[in-house]
């Protein structure tokens, strides 16, 4: 037997008649307008409570569910597992799923399946045990994640094929350039230009492959000594006669590999635009840190465009370095501001960092 309360269909709550009348107003006030579906079952898997939002998720109105078995909303192929899981818990008290949030298939009234996220709680009422689940429809999110995963897999496959197919002819071309440089003394300058172009193509392939595989994804973050990471990145970058100055930097929480990638690209950008004897300075600011150089600086009209893929003011630039910098920063949740250094060069400020 069920009781119905509320002034209209949208407000109606269908509650098992075993629940005292004194508590109905409390349930109505607390649950009538929530956007998440809520179901309560007893030890026999009978549904004793359903809120209005459950109809938006599962298609069943509350009065259709209350008094029925929870098996109504479970796909047939999973019913034995659900029944066995509840019986095992009642017998042993051991949980076999994550009660704080588990994604499971559910049966919609229209016949199709959907994916719901369910949080579970156990409670007692009048000496009886009940189990309440809070339902959220995550079908669209799961479908988006699946499409994204498939897209990333195709992109990874494409990038690997392109990388392999391009590196082979580049390797052959580089070998012939070396032979020509040893035998053709009249074309030395031209061959140097060819070699530089081949090197640029190699860097573009590396950057594209890296972006295809990682994008702005950030892995496990740890507490890092920024000064030490700066020194590591400087060591792995071809810096010619450039000078590095590291001010007091402290600690930040970041993905080491991704932070290295960001710094290496900023260092290469400074040397590419400021010359082999450029000075690069790294230091702290309130709420973040900066990298600046003594180069020619950045045109104020280009401060937004410089982070676009393919954008480069240098003939031999890949146009991807600062795009990678932005991707890494966004992956960490950092904000980037572009300005002018004390020497008139470029200055990149990163704020919103997780520091200790």
Buried (B, 14 or more C-beta within 10 A) or exposed (E): EBBEBBEEEEEBBBBBEEBEEEEBEEBBEEBBEEEBBBBBBBEEBBBBBBBBBBBEBBBBBBBBBBBBBBBBBBBEEBBEEBBEBBEEBEEEEEEEEEBEEBBBBBBBBEEEEBBBBBBBEEEEBEEEEBBBBBBBBBBEEBEEEEEEEEEBEEBEEEBEEBBEEBBEEBEEBBEEBEEBBEEEEEEEEEBEEBBEBBEBBBBBBBBBBBBBEBBBEBEEBEEBEBBEBBBBBBEEBEBEEBEBEBEEBEBBEBBBEBBBBBBBBBBBBBBBBBBEEBBBBBBBEEEBBBBBBBBBBBEEEEBEEBBBBEBBBEEEBBBBBBBBBBBBBBBBEBEBEBBEBEBEBBBBBBBEBEBE
